[in-house]
Amino acid sequence: MGKVTCDMGTSVDGYVAGLNQSLDNPFGEGVGDRLHEWMFEEPERHAEVIERITAAGAFIMGRNMFDPGRGDWDLGWTGWWGEEPPYHAPVFVLSHHPREPLPMKGGTTFYFVTDGIEAAMTRAREAAGDRDISIAGGAATVNQYLAAGHIDELRLHVAPVILGRGERLLADAGDITLTPAAPPTGTDLVTHLTYRVVR
């Protein structure tokens, strides 16, 4: 069985998204690409990191990471990533609203899980086999999995930005200790930190 990992782009003060996410502001108001500029401006310098982010055998994400909506599904919406999302593996989307599985190009299929984080984890473990599972976000989903003791490795990609408000990582995540698992790396746009989660 593989590890359960999590990669999150965050501000120095711990926010992974702004407030009021919408179609025009996927990361919330006032954020834009500030937390992920390193991926777009200098991808060649972070190629190994980017490859690790999408290397899992299955992914779990919250509804807000898949869709800006909050109520019933807009069945024409297939995610933020176009016809070929970067996952190339099963993705389990937590939601209160049922939806049929959504196969996409490149091997990604989105499955919509309405019976909670434990059910999504069980399905992800079955799908991933011996490979890792990645908790892809957003903040509320990561915090729930941390509090439940499911995440083995937390990889933070810290942008030199202070947001001051928004969706905060590690809120209500429980009493955990983070042990460095690799030396920090990075550039002026980001610092990559890798921790083992100790319970």
C-alpha positions, 0 to 999 in steps of 0.5 A: 500500500502506498502513502497518502500525500498532499501537495498544497500551494500556500501563502506564508500566512497559511492561506491556500485560496482567497474568499468568494471563489467563482468562475472568474476567480478560481482561487478566490478574490485577490489571489489570481496565480500568485500562489502558483506563479512558479508553476507557470513562470518557471516550470522547467526549474520545478519539473521534478516537483510538478511530476511528483504532484501528479504521480499518484495512483488516485486522487481525492478532492473537495467539490470546490476544487472541481467546480465553483458551484455549490448546489445542484450540478451543472452537468456541462461543467467538467472541471477547470482543466479542459478535456485532458486533466493532469491527473491521469488516474481516478479522482474522487470528488467529495460532494453532497450532490450525486453525479454519474462518473465523468471520464475524461481524456488521458485516463482521468475519471472523476467519481463523485462521492456523497458518503464522506471522507472515509468512503472516498479514502476506501475507494481511492485505496482500491483504485490506487493499489500499491501506488500513492493516494494524493489529497489534492485539496482544497483546504477544508478537505485537507484539514479533514484528512489531517484531523482523521489521521490519513495523511502521511506526507505533507508537501507545502509549496510556499509562495512569498505572499501574505494574503491575510484572509481566505481558506486556511490550511491546518485549521482544525487539523488536530494535534500533529507534528510535522517532521522534515522529510527532505531539505527545503528547495525553491526559487524566489517564487516558491519554497518547497517543504516536505514533512512527514506527519507524525501523530 
